[in-house]
Amino acid sequence: MIEPLTLTFEIDCDPSHAFSVWTAQIDRWWPRGHSVSGDPTAIVLEPGVGGRIYEVTADGTEIDWGEITSWDPPDAFGYLWHIRRDRSDATDVALRFAPTGDGRTRLEIVHTGWERLGAGAQEWRDANRNGWGGLVPHLIAYIGASADPGTTTTQE
């Protein structure tokens, strides 16, 4: 068994806002380079179990990335992740948005199911550690730049 990939991040807003930005505003903060086409015109996350996660290319083609498997706003959601892979090789991603007690959010990402990827599974897992580490700072920066009076932010 390949160990789950678990990452934790601190975000300067309440969990409800962090959840909402990740899900409802994904098109605004997700970096275009973290895609299949390299320059999608839209990134979409359809809320609720069975919802799709996909990119839309300039010619209107929809490229599936994943499917929502659990939905518990504003605390958590999970999905099958198969960007650049066949759906039968999908890994599992679970995100939990928890309050830290000081108005901030602890985002925990647990990425599992690596065994489905076969011989290159460990390398794929290691690459995803770097992928998450490069992706989540975009969310954090977007939240910091778009803070509204309904969220708690910390300025240094």
Residue frames as a rotation matrix with the C-alpha (Angstrom) as fourth column:
MET 1
0.573 0.820 0.000 0.00
0.820 -0.573 0.000 0.00
0.000 0.000 -1.000 0.00
ILE 2
-0.441 -0.652 0.617 1.23
0.621 -0.718 -0.314 3.46
0.648 0.245 0.722 -0.88
GLU 3
-0.541 0.165 -0.825 0.86
0.743 -0.366 -0.561 5.94
-0.394 -0.916 0.076 1.96
PRO 4
0.582 0.767 0.270 -1.82
0.813 -0.555 -0.177 8.62
0.014 0.322 -0.947 1.59
LEU 5
-0.584 -0.646 0.492 -0.54
0.620 -0.746 -0.244 12.06
0.524 0.163 0.836 0.73
THR 6
0.484 0.721 -0.496 -1.69
0.872 -0.351 0.341 14.41
0.072 -0.598 -0.798 3.50
LEU 7
-0.621 -0.632 0.464 -1.07
0.590 -0.766 -0.253 18.15
0.515 0.117 0.849 3.37
THR 8
0.305 0.675 -0.671 -2.23
0.931 -0.358 0.062 20.92
-0.199 -0.644 -0.738 5.70
PHE 9
-0.553 -0.389 0.737 -2.46
0.570 -0.821 -0.006 24.64
0.608 0.417 0.676 4.96
GLU 10
-0.298 0.440 -0.847 -3.56
0.728 -0.469 -0.500 27.66
-0.617 -0.766 -0.180 7.01
ILE 11
-0.399 0.284 0.872 -5.87
0.723 -0.488 0.490 30.17
0.564 0.826 -0.010 5.31
ASP 12
-0.947 -0.067 -0.313 -6.70
0.254 -0.752 -0.609 33.67
-0.195 -0.656 0.729 6.58
CYS 13
-0.471 0.880 0.050 -10.49
-0.743 -0.427 0.516 33.41
0.476 0.206 0.855 6.46
ASP 14
-0.149 0.495 0.856 -13.26
-0.765 0.491 -0.417 31.38
-0.627 -0.717 0.306 8.04
PRO 15
-0.715 -0.206 0.668 -13.94
0.083 0.924 0.374 27.83
-0.694 0.323 -0.643 6.75
SER 16
0.309 0.913 0.266 -17.21
0.500 0.082 -0.862 28.76
-0.809 0.400 -0.431 5.06
HIS 17
0.673 -0.117 -0.730 -15.48
-0.523 -0.774 -0.358 31.37
-0.523 0.623 -0.582 2.93
ALA 18
-0.433 -0.901 -0.027 -12.54
-0.701 0.318 0.638 29.07
-0.566 0.295 -0.769 2.11
PHE 19
-0.431 0.374 0.821 -14.94
0.408 0.892 -0.192 26.31
-0.805 0.253 -0.537 1.05
SER 20
0.628 0.768 -0.127 -16.95
0.286 -0.380 -0.879 28.73
-0.723 0.516 -0.459 -1.08
VAL 21
0.354 -0.572 -0.740 -13.89
-0.790 -0.607 0.091 30.16
-0.501 0.552 -0.666 -2.80
TRP 22
-0.666 -0.631 0.397 -12.47
-0.338 0.731 0.593 26.69
-0.664 0.261 -0.700 -3.55
THR 23
-0.444 0.558 0.701 -15.75
0.617 0.757 -0.212 25.45
-0.649 0.338 -0.681 -5.00
ALA 24
0.553 0.831 0.057 -17.77
0.642 -0.381 -0.666 28.38
-0.532 0.404 -0.744 -6.37
GLN 25
0.827 -0.287 -0.484 -14.84
-0.421 -0.887 -0.192 30.58
-0.374 0.362 -0.854 -7.43
ILE 26
0.363 -0.725 0.585 -12.42
0.392 0.689 0.609 27.91
-0.845 0.008 0.535 -8.67
ASP 27
0.537 -0.099 0.838 -12.30
0.834 -0.086 -0.545 29.60
0.126 0.991 0.036 -12.09
ARG 28
0.919 -0.128 0.373 -10.93
-0.127 -0.992 -0.027 32.79
0.373 -0.023 -0.927 -10.52
TRP 29
0.565 -0.714 0.413 -8.00
-0.747 -0.231 0.624 31.35
-0.350 -0.661 -0.664 -8.56
TRP 30
0.605 -0.348 0.716 -6.96
0.292 0.934 0.206 28.08
-0.740 0.084 0.667 -10.21
PRO 31
-0.149 -0.738 -0.658 -3.81
-0.494 -0.521 0.696 28.72
-0.856 0.429 -0.288 -12.28
ARG 32
0.670 0.497 -0.551 -4.38
-0.691 0.147 -0.708 28.11
-0.270 0.855 0.442 -15.97
GLY 33
-0.140 -0.831 -0.539 -1.10
-0.893 0.340 -0.293 26.22
0.427 0.440 -0.790 -16.28
HIS 34
-0.811 -0.026 0.585 -2.43
-0.381 0.782 -0.493 23.53
-0.444 -0.623 -0.644 -13.90
SER 35
0.348 0.932 -0.099 -4.67
-0.616 0.147 -0.774 22.12
-0.707 0.330 0.625 -16.63
VAL 36
0.248 -0.197 0.949 -4.63
0.541 0.841 0.033 19.70
-0.804 0.505 0.315 -19.53
SER 37
0.717 0.129 0.685 -4.85
0.687 -0.295 -0.664 22.30
0.116 0.947 -0.301 -22.31
GLY 38
-0.364 -0.911 -0.191 -2.50
0.931 -0.359 -0.066 24.77
-0.009 -0.202 0.979 -20.63
ASP 39
-0.992 0.063 -0.107 -4.84
-0.062 -0.998 -0.015 27.70
-0.108 -0.009 0.994 -21.24
PRO 40
-0.453 0.888 0.075 -8.49
0.887 0.442 0.133 26.86
0.085 0.127 -0.988 -20.57
THR 41
-0.545 0.369 0.753 -11.15
-0.017 -0.902 0.431 29.54
0.839 0.222 0.498 -20.92
ALA 42
0.258 0.644 0.720 -12.97
-0.841 -0.218 0.496 28.20
0.476 -0.734 0.485 -17.84
ILE 43
-0.838 -0.347 -0.421 -12.52
-0.049 0.817 -0.575 25.82
0.544 -0.461 -0.701 -14.94
VAL 44
-0.006 0.971 0.237 -15.76
-0.727 -0.167 0.665 24.44
0.686 -0.168 0.708 -13.53
LEU 45
-0.987 -0.084 -0.136 -16.68
0.032 0.729 -0.684 22.61
0.156 -0.680 -0.717 -10.34
GLU 46
-0.176 0.984 -0.009 -20.31
-0.330 -0.051 0.942 21.51
0.927 0.169 0.334 -10.29
PRO 47
-0.586 -0.102 0.804 -21.46
-0.804 -0.048 -0.592 21.39
0.099 -0.994 -0.054 -6.64
GLY 48
0.371 0.781 0.503 -22.93
-0.867 0.485 -0.115 18.25
-0.334 -0.394 0.857 -5.11
VAL 49
-0.259 -0.413 0.873 -22.33
-0.176 0.909 0.377 14.53
-0.950 -0.056 -0.309 -5.33
GLY 50
0.271 0.273 0.923 -21.98
0.769 0.516 -0.378 13.53
-0.579 0.812 -0.070 -8.97
GLY 51
0.891 0.027 -0.453 -20.87
-0.160 -0.915 -0.370 17.01
-0.424 0.402 -0.811 -10.02
ARG 52
0.632 -0.678 0.375 -18.06
0.739 0.383 -0.554 17.26
0.232 0.627 0.744 -12.52
ILE 53
0.425 -0.636 -0.644 -14.76
-0.063 -0.731 0.680 19.10
-0.903 -0.248 -0.351 -12.29
TYR 54
0.320 -0.254 0.913 -13.54
0.899 0.387 -0.207 20.07
-0.300 0.887 0.352 -15.75
GLU 55
-0.468 -0.459 -0.756 -11.89
0.071 -0.872 0.485 22.65
-0.881 0.173 0.440 -17.94
VAL 56
0.711 0.633 0.306 -13.32
0.442 -0.064 -0.894 24.27
-0.546 0.772 -0.326 -21.05
THR 57
-0.387 -0.895 0.223 -10.96
0.722 -0.143 0.677 24.97
-0.574 0.423 0.701 -23.94
ALA 58
-0.676 0.039 -0.736 -11.13
-0.277 -0.939 0.204 27.88
-0.683 0.342 0.645 -26.39
ASP 59
-0.817 0.376 -0.438 -13.06
-0.406 0.166 0.899 25.75
0.410 0.912 0.017 -28.89
GLY 60
0.052 0.925 0.376 -15.62
-0.948 -0.072 0.310 24.73
0.314 -0.373 0.873 -26.24
THR 61
0.053 -0.106 -0.993 -14.26
-0.027 0.994 -0.108 21.25
0.998 0.032 0.050 -25.57
GLU 62
0.588 0.163 0.792 -14.85
-0.786 -0.117 0.608 20.06
0.192 -0.980 0.060 -22.01
ILE 63
-0.143 -0.719 -0.680 -12.01
-0.209 0.693 -0.690 18.03
0.968 0.043 -0.249 -20.51
ASP 64
0.835 0.549 -0.035 -13.00
-0.123 0.249 0.961 16.11
0.536 -0.798 0.275 -17.40
TRP 65
-0.284 -0.901 0.329 -10.73
-0.601 -0.100 -0.793 16.22
0.747 -0.423 -0.513 -14.37
GLY 66
-0.992 -0.091 -0.091 -12.88
0.021 0.585 -0.811 14.58
0.127 -0.806 -0.578 -11.72
GLU 67
-0.107 0.991 -0.079 -16.22
0.045 0.084 0.995 13.83
0.993 0.103 -0.054 -10.11
ILE 68
-0.399 0.045 0.916 -17.56
-0.840 -0.419 -0.345 14.92
0.368 -0.907 0.205 -6.71
THR 69
-0.394 0.184 -0.901 -18.04
0.154 0.979 0.132 11.89
0.906 -0.087 -0.414 -4.43
SER 70
-0.078 0.413 -0.908 -18.93
0.996 0.063 -0.057 13.61
0.033 -0.909 -0.416 -1.14
TRP 71
-0.410 0.077 0.909 -20.38
0.240 -0.952 0.189 17.04
0.880 0.295 0.372 -0.40
ASP 72
0.253 0.426 -0.869 -20.72
0.949 0.065 0.308 18.50
0.187 -0.902 -0.388 3.10
PRO 73
-0.266 -0.376 0.888 -20.55
0.329 -0.901 -0.284 22.32
0.906 0.217 0.363 2.83
PRO 74
0.791 -0.612 -0.008 -18.91
-0.481 -0.615 -0.625 24.22
0.377 0.498 -0.781 4.37
ASP 75
0.603 -0.518 0.607 -16.86
-0.558 0.271 0.785 21.54
-0.571 -0.812 -0.125 6.12
ALA 76
-0.416 -0.762 0.496 -15.68
-0.240 0.618 0.749 19.08
-0.877 0.193 -0.440 3.49
PHE 77
0.735 0.583 -0.346 -15.97
-0.587 0.293 -0.754 17.55
-0.338 0.758 0.558 0.06
GLY 78
-0.207 -0.792 0.574 -14.25
-0.170 0.607 0.777 14.80
-0.963 0.063 -0.260 -1.86
TYR 79
0.641 0.415 -0.646 -13.77
-0.685 -0.071 -0.725 13.78
-0.346 0.907 0.239 -5.44
LEU 80
0.528 -0.487 0.696 -12.31
0.626 0.777 0.068 11.27
-0.574 0.400 0.715 -7.84
TRP 81
0.441 -0.494 -0.749 -9.32
-0.523 -0.820 0.233 12.90
-0.729 0.290 -0.620 -9.55
HIS 82
0.332 -0.300 0.894 -8.32
0.612 0.790 0.038 11.75
-0.718 0.534 0.446 -13.02
ILE 83
0.774 -0.154 -0.614 -6.75
-0.457 -0.808 -0.373 14.74
-0.439 0.569 -0.695 -14.72
ARG 84
0.040 -0.755 -0.654 -4.51
-0.994 0.037 -0.104 13.46
0.103 0.654 -0.749 -17.52
ARG 85
-0.893 -0.267 0.363 -5.53
-0.334 0.933 -0.136 9.89
-0.302 -0.243 -0.922 -16.63
ASP 86
-0.533 0.750 -0.391 -8.25
-0.003 0.461 0.888 7.44
0.846 0.475 -0.243 -17.56
ARG 87
0.108 0.671 0.734 -11.22
-0.816 -0.362 0.451 7.62
0.568 -0.647 0.508 -15.18
SER 88
0.817 0.197 -0.541 -10.59
0.038 0.919 0.392 4.00
0.575 -0.341 0.744 -14.12
ASP 89
-0.092 -0.932 -0.350 -7.23
0.754 0.164 -0.636 5.19
0.650 -0.322 0.688 -12.73
ALA 90
0.331 0.288 0.899 -8.79
-0.164 -0.920 0.355 7.98
0.929 -0.265 -0.258 -10.65
THR 91
-0.716 -0.493 -0.495 -7.32
0.480 0.168 -0.861 8.74
0.507 -0.854 0.116 -7.25
ASP 92
0.384 0.880 -0.278 -9.35
0.786 -0.154 0.598 10.01
0.484 -0.449 -0.751 -4.29
VAL 93
-0.724 -0.536 0.434 -9.07
0.245 -0.789 -0.564 13.51
0.644 -0.302 0.703 -2.87
ALA 94
0.351 0.786 -0.509 -10.71
0.861 -0.057 0.505 14.60
0.368 -0.616 -0.697 0.38
LEU 95
-0.575 -0.465 0.672 -10.66
0.188 -0.876 -0.445 18.23
0.796 -0.129 0.592 1.54
ARG 96
0.252 0.595 -0.763 -11.61
0.937 0.048 0.347 19.33
0.243 -0.802 -0.545 5.04
PHE 97
-0.265 -0.210 0.941 -12.04
0.094 -0.977 -0.191 22.98
0.960 0.038 0.279 6.05
ALA 98
0.274 0.313 -0.909 -11.77
0.874 0.313 0.371 23.31
0.401 -0.897 -0.187 9.84
PRO 99
0.799 0.023 0.600 -11.76
-0.145 -0.962 0.230 26.39
0.583 -0.271 -0.766 12.08
THR 100
-0.165 -0.938 -0.304 -8.51
0.396 0.220 -0.892 27.10
0.903 -0.268 0.335 13.89
GLY 101
0.234 0.325 -0.916 -10.17
0.972 -0.064 0.226 29.04
0.015 -0.944 -0.331 16.71
ASP 102
-0.344 -0.418 -0.841 -8.72
0.432 -0.866 0.254 32.38
-0.834 -0.276 0.478 15.65
GLY 103
0.400 0.634 -0.662 -10.94
-0.323 -0.578 -0.749 33.07
-0.858 0.514 -0.026 12.64
ARG 104
-0.327 -0.603 -0.728 -8.73
-0.924 0.043 0.379 31.15
-0.197 0.797 -0.571 10.25
THR 105
0.813 0.572 -0.113 -9.09
-0.578 0.767 -0.279 27.85
-0.073 0.292 0.954 8.43
ARG 106
-0.372 -0.823 0.430 -7.00
-0.568 0.568 0.595 24.73
-0.734 -0.023 -0.679 8.53
LEU 107
0.562 0.462 -0.686 -7.31
-0.827 0.327 -0.457 23.08
0.013 0.824 0.566 5.12
GLU 108
-0.262 -0.597 0.759 -6.42
-0.456 0.769 0.448 19.40
-0.851 -0.228 -0.473 5.15
ILE 109
0.383 0.270 -0.884 -6.03
-0.915 0.245 -0.321 17.57
0.130 0.931 0.341 1.86
VAL 110
-0.162 -0.376 0.912 -5.82
-0.403 0.869 0.287 13.78
-0.901 -0.321 -0.292 1.91
HIS 111
0.277 0.122 -0.953 -5.03
-0.960 0.078 -0.269 12.23
0.041 0.989 0.139 -1.47
THR 112
-0.217 -0.246 0.945 -5.28
-0.460 0.879 0.123 8.41
-0.861 -0.408 -0.304 -1.70
GLY 113
0.737 0.606 0.299 -5.87
-0.115 0.549 -0.828 5.58
-0.666 0.576 0.474 -4.16
TRP 114
0.128 -0.797 -0.590 -2.38
-0.894 -0.350 0.280 5.60
-0.429 0.492 -0.758 -5.65
GLU 115
-0.428 -0.318 0.846 -2.40
-0.127 0.948 0.292 1.82
-0.895 0.018 -0.447 -6.14
ARG 116
0.571 0.756 0.319 -4.82
0.264 0.199 -0.944 2.25
-0.777 0.623 -0.086 -9.07
LEU 117
0.702 -0.318 -0.637 -2.02
-0.641 -0.672 -0.371 3.88
-0.311 0.669 -0.675 -11.05
GLY 118
0.956 -0.281 -0.084 0.10
0.210 0.858 -0.469 0.75
0.204 0.430 0.879 -11.32
ALA 119
0.348 -0.926 -0.147 3.87
0.911 0.371 -0.181 0.75
0.222 -0.071 0.972 -11.72
GLY 120
-0.448 -0.577 0.682 4.34
0.470 -0.802 -0.369 4.54
0.760 0.155 0.631 -11.68
ALA 121
0.522 0.841 -0.144 2.13
0.560 -0.211 0.801 5.13
0.643 -0.499 -0.581 -8.64
GLN 122
0.328 -0.445 -0.833 4.84
0.859 -0.228 0.459 6.25
-0.394 -0.866 0.308 -6.20
GLU 123
-0.749 -0.632 0.197 6.25
0.649 -0.642 0.407 8.75
-0.131 0.433 0.892 -8.70
TRP 124
-0.246 0.760 0.601 2.76
0.435 -0.467 0.769 10.08
0.866 0.451 -0.216 -9.44
ARG 125
0.644 0.441 -0.625 2.15
0.734 -0.127 0.667 10.51
0.215 -0.888 -0.406 -5.69
ASP 126
-0.131 -0.799 -0.587 5.43
0.828 -0.414 0.378 12.38
-0.545 -0.437 0.716 -5.29
ALA 127
-0.789 -0.107 0.605 4.60
0.516 -0.650 0.558 14.65
0.333 0.752 0.568 -8.24
ASN 128
0.201 0.954 0.224 1.22
0.515 -0.297 0.804 15.42
0.834 -0.046 -0.550 -6.69
ARG 129
0.291 -0.193 -0.937 2.90
0.904 -0.264 0.335 16.57
-0.312 -0.945 0.097 -3.46
ASN 130
-0.755 -0.625 -0.201 4.62
0.497 -0.744 0.447 19.25
-0.429 0.237 0.872 -5.50
GLY 131
-0.581 0.609 0.539 1.42
0.477 -0.282 0.832 19.92
0.659 0.741 -0.127 -7.44
TRP 132
0.493 0.778 -0.389 -0.62
0.769 -0.181 0.613 20.61
0.407 -0.602 -0.687 -4.31
GLY 133
0.058 -0.571 -0.819 2.23
0.811 -0.452 0.373 22.65
-0.583 -0.685 0.437 -2.87
GLY 134
-0.908 -0.400 0.124 2.19
0.384 -0.676 0.629 24.82
-0.168 0.619 0.767 -5.98
LEU 135
-0.407 0.843 0.350 -1.59
0.527 -0.096 0.845 25.02
0.746 0.529 -0.405 -6.30
VAL 136
0.292 0.658 -0.694 -2.88
0.938 -0.055 0.343 25.90
0.187 -0.751 -0.633 -2.84
PRO 137
-0.506 -0.492 -0.709 -0.80
0.630 -0.772 0.087 29.10
-0.590 -0.402 0.700 -2.52
HIS 138
-0.882 0.276 0.381 -2.86
0.181 -0.549 0.816 30.46
0.435 0.789 0.434 -5.45
LEU 139
0.142 0.957 -0.254 -6.03
0.646 0.105 0.756 29.91
0.750 -0.271 -0.604 -3.41
ILE 140
0.139 -0.158 -0.978 -4.47
0.947 -0.267 0.178 31.54
-0.289 -0.951 0.112 -0.36
ALA 141
-0.848 -0.503 -0.168 -3.27
0.419 -0.830 0.370 34.55
-0.325 0.243 0.914 -2.38
TYR 142
-0.581 0.709 0.400 -6.65
0.282 -0.285 0.916 34.95
0.763 0.645 -0.035 -4.06
ILE 143
0.356 0.722 -0.593 -8.44
0.827 0.051 0.559 34.90
0.434 -0.690 -0.580 -0.70
GLY 144
-0.173 -0.515 -0.840 -6.00
0.831 -0.534 0.156 37.46
-0.529 -0.671 0.520 0.68
ALA 145
-0.963 -0.256 0.087 -6.43
0.255 -0.752 0.608 39.76
-0.090 0.607 0.789 -2.32
SER 146
-0.516 0.839 0.172 -10.21
0.011 -0.195 0.981 39.46
0.857 0.508 0.091 -2.41
ALA 147
-0.755 0.205 -0.623 -10.98
0.655 0.265 -0.708 39.68
0.020 -0.942 -0.334 1.31
ASP 148
-0.229 0.755 0.614 -14.39
0.082 -0.613 0.785 41.09
0.970 0.230 0.078 2.04
PRO 149
-0.399 0.055 0.915 -15.93
-0.794 -0.520 -0.315 42.38
0.459 -0.852 0.251 5.28
GLY 150
0.669 0.739 0.084 -17.60
-0.694 0.580 0.427 39.01
0.266 -0.343 0.901 5.85
THR 151
0.645 -0.510 -0.569 -14.29
0.400 0.860 -0.316 37.24
0.651 -0.023 0.759 6.37
THR 152
0.884 -0.463 -0.062 -11.61
-0.121 -0.355 0.927 37.43
-0.451 -0.812 -0.370 8.97
THR 153
0.692 -0.714 0.109 -8.18
0.349 0.198 -0.916 38.20
0.632 0.672 0.386 7.59
THR 154
0.636 -0.607 -0.476 -4.80
0.470 -0.185 0.863 38.76
-0.612 -0.773 0.167 9.13
GLN 155
0.863 -0.398 0.311 -2.55
0.058 -0.534 -0.843 41.45
0.502 0.746 -0.438 7.72
GLU 156
0.517 -0.763 -0.388 1.18
0.747 0.180 0.640 41.41
-0.419 -0.621 0.663 8.46
